Amino acid sequence: MANKACNEVVTVANMPMTVFDMISAMQNKYADRVAFRYVEGKDTVVEKTYDQYVQDIRKATGYLQQELGEPKGKKIVILSRTNYEYGAVVFGTMMAGAVIVTLNQGKTWAELEYELGMVEPDLIFNDGIDYGYRAQLEALYGARLRPMDAWTAAPEAEMVNRIDHESLLMLMFTSGTTGRSKGVMLSEKNYFTACQMYINGQKDILDQEERLAPQYLDRNFSHFTLVPMFHLAGFICYFVYGIQGWTLNLCCDARDLRRDMSLMHSDAMSTPPVLVEMIYNEIKRGHADRLNGLWNLSCSSAILDPAILSELVKNGFYINQCYSMTELAGYGLLNVTQEGNHLRALGKPDGFCEVKVDENGEICVRGGCVMLGYYKDPEATAETIDKDGWLHTGDLARVDEEGYYYMTGRKKNLIILDSGENVSPEELEKLLGKCDAIKECIVKEMGKKIGTVVCCEDDKQQQVKAFVTELNRTLPMYKRISVVECSAEPLPRNALGKLLRK
């Protein structure tokens, strides 16, 4: 099988810039390479080549044409955990000219009902697992539900480019500070602009492989994919690795992390903070062998302890950090330094889009990566993208003399957990406000947990805590409130009367 050592390295100058060209390259250049691996049953590793992958994409396109007649512009939802079929549905939908929508199956039914109602899906591909709302899903959308592999017997559609480069290609939902998620409208142009940053950064990674992992030079570069595909950090891998003909090793269930890692060697891994700490602890305990050759970690910028990152570098890891957001299709600031003094930086701009810190200290971005807007929410769009096309991220930063950006604060109040999940405090505060005993409250991060500070009478504290216990039963695990602090005194406010969160 062809390997990375004897093939032309993909660069920004020669990379495909459309989904059609990317899939054509998969078929024409990478047909025999392994596109995906995953574990089936107890310990059977299944491999799918790019040739098989492209055939399945074409079948998924053919299925949509059979089901919908003309799929152009139709909304196709995926509500499923990660699996091989997910990618075929994603690109089959895109090649049909339809709009793909990825939803978080771990949300509550109330959240999903809101998002599905906004999207008005034509079809919903679902893994059939009951996440606690199966009856409601079938009652409202039963006729539109399809299994993830519904397309396997369909004829392969002709490869035709049906995508409008600057029009709506995908809806991806992101947490909002109002407590309601927003549908981020992204185009093909958005994704491939973002991919330029990653492809440009991959050269630094490959340059390190001969030094850090020479034993794997004759193998196709592979990525351990644990981050869910409804999350941009997972989803962007479909593009970045597909463009280069590399391999995604799918971990379909986090509970199988150690098993899957032991059965599938991976060079790289996109990691939420909690996993970086796990890897660090494995090395400290002398169990580096459990990582099965993993040597490249990708993580969010400025979230992890630089001391941990520095120790990982000393132990043979190459760390690349990225600052981005869904509204930028994964573009932002890339930090590939391995030097301790810059490990806490967000990164540097690379020139593919414009990045600046404005007069208020806020990071702003302009260019081909900027979303089309928020779906059915022109007001929120106008608040985020100004008249000159600058997207205001809500994050505050400073720039040092070497051009590195450093986070100085968050204009937004989102709580970013070690798992990588974002939680809106306003959403939880609204729910807490339903308790008669609570006069006012704030929700914030407390020691890496979600906590609340509540103003209530002393004799109402037990009532408040009982309410929180019951509320937690209705929330996803990552949104549950772990710390409750009660005070009989009014909570502190600023000069404008707004509650202070610090």
Buried (B, 14 or more C-beta within 10 A) or exposed (E): EEEBBEBEEBEBEEBBBBBBBBBBBBBEBBBEBBBBBBBEEEEEEEEBBBBBBBBBBBBBBBBBBEBBEEBEEBBBBBBBBBBBBBBBBBBBBBBBBBBBBBBBBBBBBEBBBBBBEBBEBBBBBBBEEEBEBBEEBEEBBEEBBBEBBBBEEBEBBEBEBBBBBEBBBBBBBBBBBEBBBBBBBBBBBBBBBBBBBBBBBBBBBBEBBEEBBEEBBEBBBBBBBBBBBBBBBBBBBBBBBBBBBBBBBBBBBBEBBBBBBBBBBBBBBBBBBEBBBBBBEBBEEEEBEBBBBBBBBBBBBBBBBBEBBBBBBEEEBBBBBBBBBBBBBBBBBBBBBBEEEBBBBBBBBBEBBBBBBEEEEBBBBBBBBBBBBBBEBEEBBEEBBEEEEBBBBBBBBEBEEEEBBBBEEEBBBBBBBBBBBBBBBBBBBEBBEEBEBBBBBBBBBBEEEBBBBBBBEEEBBEBBBEBBEEBBEEBBEBBBBEBBEBBEEEBEEEEEEEBEEE
